[in-house]
Amino acid sequence: MDDKKSKETPKKLRPCCACPETKKARDQCMIEKGEADCQDLIEAHKDCLRQHGFKV
């Protein structure tokens, strides 16, 4: 029995699926207040993405 699946590296996380908490907060703020008033949440989401290895 060859158990290749357990030895394969996990699929890489996609940017759309990374950091759901910061993404949700950012998106909600942008809907309610607009981009200009949500820079802190936008930066927090970018920081989270960078921590997962994405170049933002």
Backbone hydrogen bonds in HBPLUS format (Angstrom, degrees):
<---DONOR---> <-ACCEPTOR-->    atom                        ^
c    i                          cat <-CA-CA->   ^        H-A-AA   ^      H-
h    n   atom  resd res      DA  || num        DHA   H-A  angle D-A-AA Bond
n    s   type  num  typ     dist DA aas  dist angle  dist       angle   num
A0007-LYS N   A0004-LYS O   2.95 MM   3  5.30 139.2  2.12 109.3 121.4     1
A0008-GLU N   A0004-LYS O   3.11 MM   4  6.32 128.0  2.39 152.0 166.7     2
A0017-CYS N   A0014-ARG O   2.98 MM   3  5.43 145.9  2.10 112.7 122.5     3
A0018-ALA N   A0014-ARG O   3.14 MM   4  6.32 124.5  2.46 148.2 163.3     4
A0023-LYS N   A0019-CYS O   3.03 MM   4  6.10 155.3  2.09 154.0 162.0     5
A0024-LYS N   A0020-PRO O   2.99 MM   4  5.97 159.4  2.04 139.9 144.8     6
A0025-ALA N   A0021-GLU O   3.18 MM   4  6.40 166.8  2.20 148.4 151.7     7
A0026-ARG N   A0022-THR O   2.94 MM   4  5.98 160.7  1.98 143.3 149.3     8
A0027-ASP N   A0023-LYS O   2.87 MM   4  6.00 168.5  1.88 153.0 156.3     9
A0028-GLN N   A0024-LYS O   2.94 MM   4  6.06 164.3  1.97 151.2 155.6    10
A0029-CYS N   A0025-ALA O   3.04 MM   4  6.13 161.2  2.08 146.4 151.6    11
A0030-MET N   A0026-ARG O   2.98 MM   4  6.19 161.4  2.01 151.6 156.9    12
A0031-ILE N   A0027-ASP O   3.02 MM   4  6.23 149.9  2.11 146.7 154.4    13
A0032-GLU N   A0028-GLN O   3.02 MM   4  6.22 161.2  2.06 149.7 154.6    14
A0033-LYS N   A0029-CYS O   2.68 MM   4  5.63 167.0  1.70 160.6 164.4    15
A0034-GLY N   A0030-MET O   3.02 MM   4  4.29 132.7  2.25 102.7 115.5    16
A0037-ASP N   A0034-GLY O   3.29 MM   3  5.91 139.5  2.47 114.0 122.5    17
A0038-CYS N   A0035-GLU O   3.09 MM   3  5.31 166.2  2.11 114.9 118.0    18
A0041-LEU N   A0038-CYS O   3.07 MM   3  5.43 120.4  2.44 107.3 121.2    19
A0042-ILE N   A0038-CYS O   2.94 MM   4  6.19 155.6  2.00 157.0 165.0    20
A0043-GLU N   A0039-GLN O   2.92 MM   4  6.04 163.8  1.94 148.7 152.6    21
A0044-ALA N   A0040-ASP O   3.02 MM   4  6.17 148.9  2.11 136.2 145.1    22
A0045-HIS N   A0041-LEU O   3.03 MM   4  6.20 153.7  2.10 142.4 148.4    23
A0046-LYS N   A0042-ILE O   2.98 MM   4  6.28 158.4  2.02 148.7 155.0    24
A0047-ASP N   A0043-GLU O   2.85 MM   4  6.06 158.9  1.89 150.2 155.8    25
A0048-CYS N   A0044-ALA O   3.02 MM   4  6.25 154.5  2.09 142.7 149.4    26
A0049-LEU N   A0045-HIS O   2.95 MM   4  6.25 159.8  1.99 151.1 156.4    27
A0050-ARG N   A0046-LYS O   2.89 MM   4  6.17 156.5  1.95 150.8 157.4    28
A0051-GLN N   A0047-ASP O   2.98 MM   4  6.27 147.9  2.09 144.9 153.5    29
A0052-HIS N   A0049-LEU O   3.02 MM   3  5.16 137.1  2.21  98.9 111.3    30
A0054-PHE N   A0049-LEU O   3.08 MM   5  5.47 163.5  2.11 143.9 139.2    31
A0053-GLY N   A0050-ARG O   2.91 MM   3  4.99 159.8  1.95 107.5 112.1    32
